[in-house]
Amino acid sequence: MRRVSLLVAAGATSLFSGAALAADLPIAPPPQYYAPPPVEDFGGWYLRGDIGMSSQSVKNLDNALYSSLNSLNQTTGFDSAGIFGLGVGYQFNNWFRGDITGEYRGKSNFHGLDIITFDNGGAPGFGSDKYTASKSEWLFLANAYADLGTWYCVTPFVGAGVGMSRNTISNFVDQGVGSLFPPGSGVGPSLAYGDTKSKWNFAWALHAGLAYKVTNNLTLEMSYRYVNLGDGVTGDLVAFDGTNNVNNPMHFKTITSQDVRFGMRWNFDAPVYAPPPPPLVTKG
């Protein structure tokens, strides 16, 4: 009986000694992993280039001699013209960016027709005038855009811009055609010319389009833009024989344009993706 007690005491001593030794051993740390680097949500500076076509219109023409008319019915229009632009911008984050652009808007042929009635010495008279000219602009805008999310590398966006436009009217010709006056009035067809003249105006624009991200650095755009270019003006209109009784340049009031453009953005500071290293696991 005494021998059994000694064996039990020895076993208990060994058990407690093992527990104490296990308590002194270090605990293995949990497995460790390298977290991937955070993805930056901005792209930095970019250059842009754009080409396109314009569809322009003018609200109306105005001339000092119109005040003497009884009525005026006016039809005007422009031919399409090319657009060529460059700019520099900054991508602030993944939804907001801004840029400054300058563009040359090529010469667009203008054509217009007036149907008029007036008093001719107490007798009614009426006639018509045909107008032709060319118009071009330099347009400078500061623009801001909101990117509306990206799906399969395609990002719709909207934007607005403000700036200045230098509108140039050249080769203006006023040709009286089919003029009919009271019989015996002695008044017939006429020609008048206006010298080339440029005018600076406040301009503003609205943008909408789609951007396709080809690479981290290269983005292609297709966009629509409505732009208000302000007014234009010709030089003083002078008759074909050099006579002119009053200073009467032709004013082009409120020139607007609807543009379709194709563009490219090259981003200099886009983050380059690098896959994270394999996980580091500490074995227990």
Secondary structure, DSSP 8 states (H G I E B T S, - for coil): -HHHHHHHHHHHHHHHHHHHHHHHS---------------S--EEEEEEEEEEEEEEEEEEE-GGGGG-SEEEEEEEE--EEEEEEEEEEE-SSSEEEEEEEEEEEEEEEEEEEEEEEEETTEEEEEEEEEEEEEEEEEEEEEEEEE---BTTEEEEEEEEEEEEEEEEEEEEEEE-S-B-STT------EEEE--EEEEEEEEEEEEEEEEESSSSEEEEEEEEEEEEEEEE---EEETTS--SS----EEEEEEEEEEEEEEEEESS---------------
